[in-house]
Amino acid sequence: MDHHVSPALGSPSFDAAALALRLGLLLATAFVAGAGLLRPLVGELPRKRVVTIAALGGLSAALAFVSGLTAEVNVVAVVVHVLLALAVPALLTRPSAVRWVSVALIVLVVLETALGRSGIDFAVDTVYVASAAIWFGVTLLSEEHWRTTNFRLGPLSLTLASLIVLAGAVQLALSGVGFDRRLYETTFGLALLVIIALPIAVTVLSGFLLRGTEPGRAYRLGSAGIALGFLAWSALAAIPQPAPLPIPGVPLLSHAFASPLLVSPQRPGRNLVHFPDSAGPGLSVGVEGGLVTPATARPGAEGTWATVELPPGRSDLVVHKDGEEVSIDVDAGDRPGPAITDADAPECAAAALGGLVNARHDVLTACPSDALTSEDSGALVKLVEFLAARKPSAITLVQDDSPRSVAAAKLVRDTAERAGVRVQAESDPDSALLVVSGWADGYTATTRAAEAQRLSPTYQYGLYLAPWLLNGPIVNSVASSSLPLRFDPREQLAVSYSVAVGNEFGGESPTIAGFRNWLGEQAKTVLGDVQIFASAQVNAMPMYPNEPHSAGMVMNRDYAGQWVPNGTIVPVSTVLR
């Protein structure tokens, strides 16, 4: 089974039965409210007209009652709707009273159409719904005798149609869709076209018929266009709004099977598709008509990852799971992307995710592993000086061949030489382990260190990681490790980022690279002096799995906002000067 879910489309489906019920309810109510509002302007109504309005009122009340039984709606609102819809036909012989009941009914239709929107959106809803209701009212009463000569139906038709077109144009501007392909490729865009195009046609028709001898003719002929536009307007709130179009070179955050996914860097050639752990197993990805690659775990990174080869330009990325598939629009453009090594690609994707979570859609031109930042170099210098003061026999240094790691390793050696500390590649019982590699090699180094410590006393002066290695799978691979950081992961901004990335990407844990991109220019003021922080897996009250515990005791330690899943990170030094 195929569900095409593209950034342009949004969600693959919505409840068609509920939408049909909603549209029938609102359209019938608008006709009834419009007729009641204009009732004081006409003479005595013939029985045929009264029966028509009563039938529409009864239909509106019946649909409101059914809606109350089948959908999660406010019961009070349903009762009010039913009473008002039945009151309009009952009060047709009392024009003054029915006018105010109809005003209340129009307000109710506006509220039901707006679905909680406010500000300019609510104002536009009011203009569109009120203008359409008046049009419907004139259509029902156009053949009757109008009591006042000042009420000119011809110019009114042109005014109402123009107001509806204006409201539709404002809605198009507010939607963010503009005039790109989403306007004709998505359900939301097609609804916008109906909202604007049909009233424009009715406006032109009203202009041609303005000087006609039968002013009600424009209303009867144009009522179908206004009604279809009103239905599209009412449906708009229930149609998923299309996401922004994919931008070549900007990593794409999308969804498949109710789970987020990240495509990075969205350039021709090799790309990584990342799923959070919450997406579950059994996912595979490929370009339509191409090879399908299973999503698997990667060392040092959370979730699962699949490598796909994207062709230049637009294509469909197909995600497979349990015999079903979802297609996602991607656009790699025609320019080459940055040179990203396979080992450093997950960290690069995590950095991009941080910016996307904060609504920054920057073209990916470089990765964190491409260079050693001044902030990280200063932190490493202070860390080596801190270690030198503890006088280990040596520093066991782990690096890889990325530009950042090579520069960091040289900096560590130079600083250690000045401090009189030996740097070596071999493990030693009285040495301190310092890892300045990327995620993949860093995870390998910490898991090997944990195994070595389990077998015999090793690295008795501690395990130390470069700042960029503060990542759940890495720090949780050992009982405890320390890092030089320029921020406190327990403070408000760091916790806010952790919560934001977890909410946006299926519970994903935070990363240093993502945090910096999330902060943007604010990072210059947020990142301060260096402190040593210790990360540890903590269980203050160890208990056996089946051991009973006190009522109310929270056993899940994976709280929202934590930087270390099922663990903690705390400062173990003062600010390093």
C-alpha positions in Angstrom: 0.0 0.0 0.0 1.4 3.4 -0.9 0.8 6.7 0.9 2.4 9.7 -0.8 3.4 12.0 2.0 5.5 14.9 0.6 6.6 18.1 2.2 4.2 19.7 -0.3 1.2 17.6 0.7 1.5 17.2 4.4 -0.6 14.3 5.7 -1.9 11.6 3.4 -5.5 11.6 4.5 -8.1 13.0 6.8 -11.5 11.7 8.0 -13.7 12.1 4.9 -16.9 11.3 6.6 -16.4 13.8 9.4 -15.4 16.4 6.9 -18.5 15.8 4.8 -20.7 16.1 7.9 -19.0 19.3 8.8 -19.4 20.8 5.4 -23.1 19.9 5.1 -23.7 21.4 8.6 -22.0 24.7 7.9 -23.5 25.2 4.4 -27.1 24.5 5.6 -26.5 26.8 8.6 -25.2 29.6 6.5 -28.3 29.5 4.2 -30.6 29.6 7.3 -28.7 32.4 9.0 -28.5 34.5 5.9 -32.3 34.2 5.3 -33.1 35.1 8.9 -30.7 38.1 8.8 -32.5 39.6 5.8 -36.0 38.6 6.8 -36.9 42.1 8.1 -36.2 43.6 4.6 -38.9 41.6 2.8 -42.7 41.3 3.1 -44.7 38.3 4.0 -43.1 35.1 3.0 -45.1 32.5 1.0 -45.5 29.1 2.4 -43.1 27.5 -0.1 -40.3 29.8 1.2 -41.1 29.2 4.8 -41.0 25.4 4.2 -37.6 25.7 2.5 -36.1 27.7 5.3 -37.6 25.3 7.9 -36.2 22.3 6.0 -32.7 23.9 6.0 -33.0 24.7 9.7 -34.1 21.2 10.5 -31.2 19.8 8.4 -28.7 22.1 10.2 -30.0 21.0 13.6 -30.0 17.3 12.7 -26.4 17.5 11.4 -25.3 19.3 14.5 -26.9 16.6 16.6 -25.2 13.8 14.7 -21.9 15.7 14.9 -22.3 15.8 18.7 -22.8 12.0 18.8 -20.0 11.1 16.4 -17.3 13.7 17.0 -15.4 15.2 19.9 -17.2 18.5 20.1 -18.4 20.9 22.8 -21.8 19.7 24.0 -22.9 23.2 24.9 -22.0 24.4 21.5 -24.0 21.6 19.9 -27.1 22.5 22.0 -26.8 26.2 21.2 -26.4 25.4 17.5 -29.5 23.2 17.5 -31.6 25.8 19.3 -30.5 28.6 17.0 -31.0 26.6 13.8 -34.6 25.7 14.9 -35.3 29.2 16.2 -34.8 30.9 12.9 -37.7 29.1 11.0 -39.9 29.4 14.2 -39.4 33.2 14.3 -39.9 34.0 10.7 -43.2 35.8 11.6 -41.2 38.0 14.0 -38.6 39.8 11.7 -36.9 41.8 14.5 -36.4 38.8 16.7 -35.2 36.5 13.9 -32.6 39.0 12.8 -30.8 38.8 16.1 -31.1 35.0 16.3 -29.5 34.9 12.8 -26.7 37.2 13.9 -25.9 34.8 16.7 -26.0 31.9 14.3 -23.6 33.6 11.9 -21.2 34.2 14.8 -21.5 30.5 15.6 -20.7 29.5 12.0 -17.7 31.9 12.1 -16.4 30.2 15.3 -17.0 26.7 13.9 -15.2 27.7 10.6 -12.3 29.4 12.3 -11.6 26.4 14.6 -9.8 28.4 17.2 -7.9 30.8 15.0 -7.5 34.4 16.1 -6.3 37.7 15.0 -6.3 38.5 11.3 -7.3 34.9 10.5 -10.5 35.3 12.5 -11.2 38.6 10.9 -10.9 37.1 7.4 -13.1 34.2 8.4 -15.7 36.6 9.6 -15.7 38.6 6.3 -15.9 35.4 4.2 -18.6 33.6 6.2 -20.8 36.7 6.7 -20.6 37.7 3.1 -21.4 34.2 1.9 -24.3 34.0 4.4 -25.8 37.2 3.1 -25.4 36.0 -0.4 -27.3 32.8 0.4 -30.0 34.8 2.2 -30.6 37.0 -0.8 -30.7 33.9 -3.0 -33.5 32.4 -0.9 -35.4 35.7 -0.7 -34.6 37.2 -4.1 -38.1 36.5 -5.6 -39.8 38.3 -2.7 -41.0 41.9 -2.4 -38.3 44.0 -0.7 -39.7 46.6 1.7 -37.1 49.3 1.2 -36.0 50.9 -2.0 -32.5 51.8 -0.5 -31.6 48.1 -0.5 -30.2 47.6 -4.1 -29.6 44.0 -4.8 -27.4 44.6 -7.9 -24.6 46.7 -6.4 -24.8 44.4 -3.2 -24.0 41.3 -5.3 -20.8 43.0 -6.7 -19.8 44.2 -3.2 -20.4 40.8 -1.6 -18.5 38.9 -4.3 -15.6 41.4 -4.1 -15.4 41.0 -0.3 -15.3 37.2 -0.7 -12.5 37.4 -3.3 -10.6 39.8 -1.1 -10.9 37.5 1.9 -9.7 34.6 -0.2 -6.7 36.5 -1.5 -5.7 37.4 2.1 -6.1 33.7 3.1 -3.8 32.8 0.2 -1.2 35.3 1.4 -1.5 34.1 5.0 -1.2 30.4 4.1 2.4 30.7 3.0 1.7 28.6 -0.1 2.1 31.5 -2.5 2.1 30.6 -6.2 4.4 27.6 -6.2 3.5 24.1 -7.2 1.8 23.4 -3.9 -1.0 25.5 -5.2 -2.0 22.9 -7.8 -0.3 19.7 -6.5 -1.9 19.6 -3.0 -5.4 19.3 -1.6 -4.8 22.5 0.4 -3.7 24.4 -2.6 -6.6 23.3 -4.7 -9.0 24.4 -2.0 -7.4 27.8 -2.0 -7.8 28.0 -5.8 -11.5 27.2 -5.4 -11.9 29.8 -2.7 -10.5 32.5 -4.9 -11.3 31.5 -8.5 -15.0 30.8 -8.2 -15.9 34.0 -6.4 -13.8 35.9 -9.0 -16.1 34.3 -11.7 -19.1 35.3 -9.7 -17.8 38.9 -9.4 -17.4 39.1 -13.1 -20.9 37.7 -13.5 -22.3 40.2 -11.1 -20.7 43.0 -13.0 -22.3 41.9 -16.3 -25.7 41.5 -14.6 -25.5 44.7 -12.6 -27.8 46.6 -14.9 -30.2 43.8 -15.6 -33.9 44.1 -15.0 -33.9 41.1 -12.6 -31.3 41.8 -9.9 -31.9 38.5 -8.2 -30.6 36.6 -11.2 -27.0 37.2 -10.3 -27.5 35.6 -6.9 -29.2 32.5 -8.3 -26.6 32.0 -11.0 -23.7 32.8 -8.7 -25.0 30.8 -5.7 -23.3 27.6 -6.9 -19.9 29.3 -7.2 -20.2 31.0 -3.8 -21.5 27.7 -2.2 -18.5 25.7 -3.6 -16.1 28.4 -2.4 -17.7 28.4 1.0 -17.4 24.6 1.2 -13.7 24.9 0.3 -13.2 27.6 2.9 -14.9 25.5 5.6 -12.8 22.5 4.6 -9.6 24.4 4.7 -9.2 24.1 8.5 -9.5 20.3 8.3 -7.0 19.9 5.4 -3.4 19.4 6.4 -1.4 22.5 5.5 1.5 21.7 3.1 5.0 22.0 4.5 7.5 24.2 2.8 9.0 22.8 -0.4 12.3 21.0 -0.1 15.2 23.3 -0.7 18.3 21.8 -2.4 21.2 21.6 0.1 19.0 22.1 3.1 18.5 18.9 5.1 14.9 17.8 5.0 12.8 17.1 8.1 9.7 15.1 7.1 7.5 12.3 8.4 6.7 8.7 7.5 4.6 6.1 9.3 3.9 8.7 12.1 7.6 9.1 12.8 10.0 11.9 11.9 12.9 11.4 9.5 15.8 13.5 8.4 17.4 13.5 5.0 20.9 15.1 4.9 22.5 16.9 3.1 19.8 16.7 0.3 22.3 17.0 -2.5 23.1 14.7 -5.5 25.0 11.6 -4.4 25.2 10.0 -1.0 22.7 11.1 1.6 21.8 9.8 5.0 18.2 9.2 6.1 17.9 9.2 9.9 15.0 7.8 12.0 14.7 8.1 15.8 14.7 5.0 18.0 11.0 5.5 18.5 10.4 4.8 14.8 11.1 1.1 15.6 12.8 -1.6 13.5 12.1 -2.8 10.0 12.6 0.5 8.1 14.2 0.6 4.7 14.7 3.5 2.3 15.5 4.0 -1.4 14.8 6.3 -4.3 11.8 5.2 -6.3 13.0 2.6 -8.8 16.4 2.3 -7.1 18.1 0.2 -4.5 16.5 -0.1 -1.1 18.7 0.1 1.9 17.7 -1.0 5.4 18.0 1.5 8.3 20.5 0.2 10.8 22.2 1.5 14.0 25.6 3.4 13.8 28.2 3.5 16.5 28.0 6.5 18.7 24.7 7.7 17.2 21.1 7.3 18.3 18.4 5.9 16.1 18.8 4.1 12.7 20.4 5.3 9.5 20.2 4.4 5.9 22.4 5.6 3.0 20.7 6.5 -0.3 21.9 7.9 -3.6 19.8 10.9 -4.6 19.8 11.9 -8.3 20.0 15.6 -9.3 16.8 17.5 -9.1 13.5 16.3 -7.7 12.8 12.7 -6.9 10.7 10.5 -4.7 12.3 8.9 -1.6 10.4 5.7 -0.7 10.3 4.5 2.9 9.3 0.9 3.5 7.9 -0.7 6.6 5.9 -3.9 7.2 4.9 -4.2 3.6 3.7 -0.6 3.2 5.6 2.3 1.7 5.5 6.1 1.9 6.8 8.4 -0.8 8.5 11.7 0.2 9.4 14.5 -2.2 13.0 15.5 -2.2 14.9 18.0 -4.3 18.7 17.6 -4.4 19.3 20.3 -6.9 22.2 20.1 -9.3 25.1 21.4 -7.2 27.5 19.0 -5.3 27.2 18.8 -1.6 29.9 19.0 1.1 32.4 16.2 1.3 31.1 14.2 4.3 32.9 11.1 5.5 30.7 8.2 6.4 32.0 8.2 10.1 31.2 11.9 10.6 27.8 12.0 8.7 25.6 11.3 11.8 27.1 14.2 13.8 26.7 16.4 10.7 23.1 15.4 10.4 22.6 16.1 14.2 24.0 19.6 13.7 21.6 20.3 10.9 18.7 19.0 13.0 19.4 21.5 15.7 18.9 24.4 13.2 15.8 22.9 11.7 14.2 22.5 15.1 14.7 26.2 15.6 13.1 26.9 12.1 16.4 27.8 10.5 16.7 26.3 7.0 20.4 26.9 6.2 22.2 25.2 3.3 24.6 22.6 4.7 28.1 23.6 3.5 30.3 22.1 6.2 30.2 19.7 9.1 31.5 20.1 12.7 34.3 17.6 12.1 35.8 19.9 9.3 37.6 22.2 11.7 38.4 22.7 15.4 36.6 25.7 16.7 38.3 28.3 19.0 35.8 27.4 21.8 36.7 23.7 21.7 40.4 24.3 21.4 40.4 26.5 24.4 38.4 23.9 26.3 40.9 21.2 25.4 43.8 23.3 26.5 42.2 23.9 29.9 41.3 20.2 30.2 45.0 19.1 29.6 46.2 21.6 32.1 43.6 20.3 34.6 44.9 16.7 34.0 48.5 17.8 34.3 47.8 19.2 37.8 46.5 15.7 38.8 49.9 14.2 37.6 48.9 11.0 35.7 51.7 8.9 34.4 50.5 9.7 30.9 47.6 10.8 28.7 46.3 8.0 26.5 45.1 9.9 23.4 42.5 8.6 20.9 42.1 10.4 17.6 40.9 9.8 14.0 41.8 11.3 10.7 39.2 14.1 10.5 40.5 17.7 10.3 39.1 18.5 13.7 40.5 15.5 15.4 44.0 16.0 13.9 44.1 19.6 15.0 42.8 18.6 18.5 45.4 15.9 18.9 48.2 18.2 17.9 46.9 20.8 20.4 46.7 18.2 23.2 50.3 17.0 22.5 51.7 20.6 22.4 49.9 21.5 25.7 50.9 18.3 27.4 54.5 18.8 26.4 54.5 22.3 27.9 53.0 20.8 31.1 55.4 18.0 31.2 52.9 15.2 30.7 53.6 12.3 28.4 51.1 11.5 25.6 50.8 8.0 24.3 48.5 5.7 22.3 48.6 2.7 24.7 46.5 2.2 27.7 48.0 2.4 31.2 46.7 1.7 34.7 47.9 5.1 35.9 47.0 7.1 32.8 44.0 9.2 31.8 42.2 8.4 28.6 41.4 11.5 26.4 39.3 10.9 23.3 39.3 13.6 20.6 38.0 11.6 17.7 34.5 11.7 16.1 31.4 9.8 17.2 32.2 6.5 15.7 35.8 6.1 16.9 34.8 7.8 20.2 32.2 5.1 20.8 34.7 2.4 20.0 37.2 3.9 22.4 34.8 4.2 25.3 33.4 0.7 24.9 36.9 -0.7 24.8 37.8 1.4 27.9 34.8 0.1 29.7 35.8 -3.5 28.9 39.4 -2.9 29.9 38.3 -1.4 33.3 36.1 -4.4 33.9 39.0 -6.8 33.5 41.7 -4.9 35.4 42.5 -1.5 36.9 42.9 0.8 33.9 42.8 4.6 33.4 42.7 5.2 37.1 42.9 9.0 36.4 39.7 8.9 34.5 38.0 8.9 31.1 37.9 12.3 29.4 36.0 13.2 26.2 36.2 16.2 23.9 33.2 18.5 24.2 31.6 17.3 20.9 31.4 13.7 22.3 28.6 14.6 24.8 26.1 12.3 23.2 24.0 9.6 24.9 25.3 6.4 23.3 28.9 7.5 23.9 28.8 8.7 27.5 26.5 5.8 28.4 28.9 3.2 27.1 31.0 3.7 30.3 30.0 4.1 33.9 31.4 7.6 34.1 33.3 10.1 31.9 34.2 13.7 32.1 34.0 16.6 29.5 35.1 20.2 29.4 32.0 22.2 28.7 31.2 25.9 28.3 27.6 25.6 29.4 25.7 23.8 32.1 23.4 21.1 30.5 21.0 21.6 33.5 20.4 25.2 32.8 17.2 26.6 31.1 18.5 27.1 27.5 20.2 23.7 27.3 17.1 22.0 28.7 14.8 23.9 26.3 16.9 22.7 23.4 16.8 19.1 24.7 13.0 19.2 25.1 12.6 20.8 21.6 14.7 18.3 19.8 13.1 15.4 21.6 9.6 16.7 20.8 10.4 17.4 17.2 12.3 14.2 16.5 10.7 11.3 18.3 12.6 11.6 21.6 16.0 12.1 20.1 18.7 13.1 22.7 20.5 16.4 22.4 24.0 16.9 20.9 26.6 19.6 21.2 26.6 20.2 17.5 22.8 20.5 17.4 22.8 22.8 20.4 25.2 25.2 18.7 23.1 25.3 15.6 19.9 25.7 17.6 21.5 28.7 19.4 22.8 30.3 16.2 24.2 33.8 16.9 23.1 33.5 20.5 25.9 30.9 21.1 28.4 33.7 21.3 26.8 35.0 24.5 25.6 31.7 26.0 28.8 29.7 25.8 31.0 30.9 28.7 33.9 29.7 30.8 35.1 26.1 30.9 34.1 23.6 33.6 34.7 19.9 33.9 31.4 18.0 33.9 31.0 14.4 34.8 28.5 12.2 33.1 27.3 9.0 34.9 24.6 6.4 34.7 22.9 6.8 38.1 20.4 4.7 40.0 20.2 6.0 43.5 18.0 3.1 44.7 18.9 -0.1 42.9 16.1 -2.6 42.9 15.5 -5.9 41.3 13.1 -5.9 38.3 10.3 -7.6 40.2 10.9 -6.1 43.6 7.9 -4.1 44.8 8.3 -0.4 45.4 6.4 2.2 47.3 3.3 3.7 45.9 4.0 6.8 43.9 7.7 6.1 43.4 8.8 7.1 39.9 10.9 4.3 38.4 11.5 5.8 35.0 14.6 8.0 35.1 14.5 9.1 31.5 12.9 12.6 32.1 12.3 15.1 29.4 15.1 17.6 28.9 17.9 15.3 30.1 21.2 15.4 28.1 22.2 12.0 29.3 19.4 9.4 28.9 18.9 7.4 32.1 21.8 9.3 33.7 23.1 12.6 34.9 25.7 15.2 34.2 27.1 17.5 36.9 30.0 19.9 37.4 33.0 18.4 39.2 35.3 21.4 39.0 35.2 25.1 39.4 35.6 27.3 36.4 39.0 26.6 34.8 41.1 29.8 34.5 
